[in-house]
């Protein structure tokens, strides 16, 4: 889809050279840190992209380091690299879908608590149904958008142009100061 990265047969990650021009922060990461960022934050090509963010973090830590307790996102250079990577693959619809997945995950945990009061359970289930419906609508919109891009074929923007537009939109919405 977006083609920001490739995973080679030896499991190493290669970031597109044009992407590195837009996000030099990624070049400063180790191979393992780069793989972690790609697995967790790539909404297009990561094998973990359909999972809620916390689950992606856990799975990526396990896959890369074998330890889910490792705090890899704390260093300032890692925070900057994550924001940079997210900026070139940013999509507000996918961002909303991610937020809904987090809310659904939270509500599922609430509903399955042993000491839950029936009135609260009903409220959580209603909220859960609402967010699941909205998530389904967003995922449907994402599929339609992907189909439209494929239909347009050669008229679509170059990778670099798409990444630049995504980066501008991310910065505008997230209001990150550089």
C-alpha positions, -999 to +999 in steps of 0.1 A: +000+000+000+021+029+012+054+010+010+073+028+037+092-003+047+101-038+036+110-068+057+138-088+042+140-126+044+165-123+073+137-104+092+156-070+090+136-039+082+144-016+053+129+019+053+123+035+019+151+060+011+125+087+002+108+081+036+141+086+054+144+120+038+111+130+054+118+113+087+155+113+095+147+105+131+141+068+121+177+065+108+190+072+143+172+040+157+187+006+161+175-022+139+153-035+167+139-001+176+131+005+139+113-029+137+093-021+168+082+013+154+071-002+121+052-031+137+033-008+161+027+024+142+024+014+105-014+015+097-010+001+062+015-027+060+023-039+095+011-074+103-002-061+136-022-031+122-057-045+130-050-049+167-056-023+193-025-002+200-017-017+234-019-052+219+004-041+190+029-027+216+029-060+235+032-082+204+060-060+189+080-061+222+076-098+223+086-103+187+115-079+188+129-083+223+111-113+237+101-091+267+068-073+270+079-053+301+106-034+283+099+003+282+111+012+247+090+043+241+104+064+270+136+079+256+131+113+239+148+101+206+123+072+204+093+096+210+105+118+182+110+089+159+075+075+166+059+109+159+079+112+127+070+077+115+033+083+124+033+115+105+041+100+071+015+073+074-011+095+091-048+091+082-075+107+104-099+079+097-075+052+108-066+074+138-103+074+148-105+037+142-075+032+165-092+052+192-124+032+188-104-001+191-089+012+224-123+021+237-138-013+227-109-030+244-114-010+276-152-017+276-147-054+270-125-055+301-151-036+321-180-059+310-161-091+319-153-079+355-166-103+381-179-077+404-198-056+378-233-043+387-260-052+362-270-016+355-233-008+347-230-039+325-260-028+305-245+007+300-211-008+290-227-031+265-247-003+250-215+018+246-197-013+233-223-018+206-221+019+196-183+019+193-183-015+174-208-001+149-188+031+144-156+010+140-173-012+114-183+020+095-148+034+097-132+001+085-157+000+057-147+036+047-111+026+048-118-004+025-137+019+000-108+045+000-083+017-007-105+004-036-107+040-050-069+044-049-065+011-068-091+021-094-075+054-102-043+036-109-017+058-125-035+090-115-026+085-078+000+105-060+036+093-058+046+077-025+066+108-016+037+131-023+013+110-002+038+109+027+043+146+026+005+153+026+001+128+055+029+145+074+013+180+069-021+167+080-005+149+111+013+181+121-018+202+116-040+179+137-015+168+163+000+203+165+035+190+170+062+217+174+094+209+156 
